[in-house]
Amino acid sequence: MSGFNATIHAPNRLRICAVLDTAGEAEFAVVQEQLDVSASVLSKHVTVLMDAGYIEQRKAVRDTRQRVWLKLTRQGRAAYRAHIDALRAIVGT
């Protein structure tokens, strides 16, 4: 099926992409809170998406602590939106 993406389709990865598509960029801890998952679970899924070239991260100091910010890449945004279109086609909306 055109646009369907098995890498993105896993529930937590789909939710990560949805948050980042809406937010543009989000701090790791904020995404973790939104998804209600542990840091290790989120890290595992972020790594899969980064390896696919769908997410990039940047590190920055905020409140004297290093923070990680996540963002969809151009390729990731296109893949996510194509996947959503494929899901809509499956359910007929």
C-alpha positions as CSV (number, residue, x, y, z in Angstrom):
1,M,0.0,0.0,0.0
2,S,1.4,3.3,-1.0
3,G,2.5,5.5,1.9
4,F,2.0,2.9,4.6
5,N,5.1,3.0,6.8
6,A,5.8,0.0,9.1
7,T,8.5,2.0,11.0
8,I,6.1,4.8,11.9
9,H,3.1,2.5,12.4
10,A,4.1,1.1,15.8
11,P,1.8,2.9,18.3
12,N,4.4,4.8,20.3
13,R,6.3,5.9,17.2
14,L,3.1,7.0,15.5
15,R,2.3,9.0,18.6
16,I,5.8,10.5,18.7
17,C,5.4,11.7,15.1
18,A,1.9,13.1,15.8
19,V,3.2,15.1,18.8
20,L,6.2,16.4,16.8
21,D,4.1,17.2,13.7
22,T,1.9,19.4,15.8
23,A,4.6,20.9,18.0
24,G,7.3,21.4,15.5
25,E,9.9,20.7,18.1
26,A,9.5,19.4,21.7
27,E,11.6,18.6,24.6
28,F,12.2,14.9,25.3
29,A,10.6,15.2,28.7
30,V,7.5,16.8,27.3
31,V,7.1,14.1,24.7
32,Q,7.6,11.5,27.4
33,E,4.9,13.1,29.5
34,Q,2.5,13.4,26.6
35,L,2.9,9.7,25.8
36,D,3.0,8.6,29.4
37,V,6.0,6.2,28.8
38,S,9.3,5.7,30.6
39,A,12.4,7.5,29.3
40,S,13.9,4.2,28.2
41,V,10.8,3.3,26.1
42,L,10.7,6.7,24.5
43,S,14.5,6.6,23.9
44,K,14.2,3.2,22.1
45,H,11.5,4.5,19.8
46,V,13.3,7.8,19.1
47,T,16.4,5.8,18.2
48,V,14.4,3.8,15.6
49,L,13.0,6.9,14.1
50,M,16.4,8.7,14.1
51,D,18.0,5.6,12.4
52,A,15.3,5.9,9.7
53,G,16.1,9.6,9.3
54,Y,12.7,10.7,10.5
55,I,13.7,12.5,13.7
56,E,16.6,14.7,14.6
57,Q,17.6,15.8,18.1
58,R,19.5,18.8,19.4
59,K,20.9,19.2,22.9
60,A,20.8,22.5,24.7
61,V,21.3,23.7,28.2
62,R,18.1,25.0,30.0
63,D,17.8,25.8,33.7
64,T,21.5,24.7,34.1
65,R,20.6,21.2,32.8
66,Q,21.3,19.6,29.4
67,R,18.0,18.9,27.6
68,V,17.2,17.0,24.4
69,W,14.9,18.5,21.9
70,L,13.2,16.4,19.2
71,K,12.0,17.4,15.8
72,L,10.7,15.7,12.7
73,T,13.0,15.9,9.7
74,R,11.6,17.0,6.3
75,Q,11.7,13.3,5.3
76,G,10.1,12.3,8.6
77,R,7.2,14.8,8.2
78,A,6.6,13.6,4.6
79,A,6.7,9.9,5.7
80,Y,4.3,10.6,8.7
81,R,1.8,12.5,6.6
82,A,1.9,9.8,3.8
83,H,1.3,7.2,6.5
84,I,-1.7,9.1,7.8
85,D,-3.1,9.4,4.3
86,A,-2.6,5.6,3.8
87,L,-4.4,4.9,7.1
88,R,-7.3,7.2,6.0
89,A,-7.5,5.2,2.7
90,I,-7.7,2.0,4.6
91,V,-10.6,3.1,6.7
92,G,-12.3,5.0,3.8
93,T,-12.2,8.6,5.1
